[in-house]
Amino acid sequence: MKRITLPLTDDIIEDLRAGESVLLSGEILTGRDCAHKRICEFLDRKEPLPFSLAGETIYYAGPCPAPAGKACGSCGPTTSARMDSFAPRLLGLGLKGMIGKGERSEEVCAAIRKEHAVYFAAIGGAGALYGNAITNSELVAFPDLLSEAVYRFTVKDFPCIVAIDCKGGNIYIK
């Protein structure tokens, strides 16, 4: 199992292959479809985003409230296909990694190759495990979206599988 310290670099991404198990440590953003829609509305209006996507990894998740003594509650992945209409645009802005569950469209797969990025699969139903890997949580943008707001998490040993690599390797294609 590879241990990866975020943020992702081109060298790290180049070395990843579909099917590899990884443990991510460092900072990631969260964002689901409502946040993605809001980001694209900012871009459509040519307004600056309240945060940069360059070099970031985004986790498609909506965290549950943190119980006492924890940075976050349960935080499992949501279905990535719900972000497929937004992902190529965000990858074009420098987003380097995405974490979610399930297959991606051919358009997203092509954008991953073009933009030299990576898609990690997280395990559905393992929200408690992922919540325990989150050591810090900070609200970044769109607080009115509640659990679908953008948060910055610090994670330690966050388990994933490289699902789609920058060379086109894809665990969902036989």
Stockholm file with secondary structure:
# STOCKHOLM 1.0

chainA/1-174         MKRITLPLTDDIIEDLRAGESVLLSGEILTGRDCAHKRICEFLDRKEPLPFSLAGETIYYAGPCPAPAGKACGSCGPTTSARMDSFAPRLLGLGLKGMIGKGERSEEVCAAIRKEHAVYFAAIGGAGALYGNAITNSELVAFPDLLSEAVYRFTVKDFPCIVAIDCKGGNIYIK
#=GR chainA/1-174 SS CEEEESSCCHHHHHHCCTTCEEEEEEEEEECCHHHHHHHHHHHHTTCCCSSCCTTCEEECBCCCCCCTTCSCSCCCBCBGGGGTTTHHHHHHTTCCEEEEBSCCCHHHHHHHHHHTCEEEECCTTCHHHHHHHEEEEEEEECGGGGGGSEEEEEEEEEEEEEEECTTSCBTTCC
#=GC SS_cons         CEEEESSCCHHHHHHCCTTCEEEEEEEEEECCHHHHHHHHHHHHTTCCCSSCCTTCEEECBCCCCCCTTCSCSCCCBCBGGGGTTTHHHHHHTTCCEEEEBSCCCHHHHHHHHHHTCEEEECCTTCHHHHHHHEEEEEEEECGGGGGGSEEEEEEEEEEEEEEECTTSCBTTCC
//
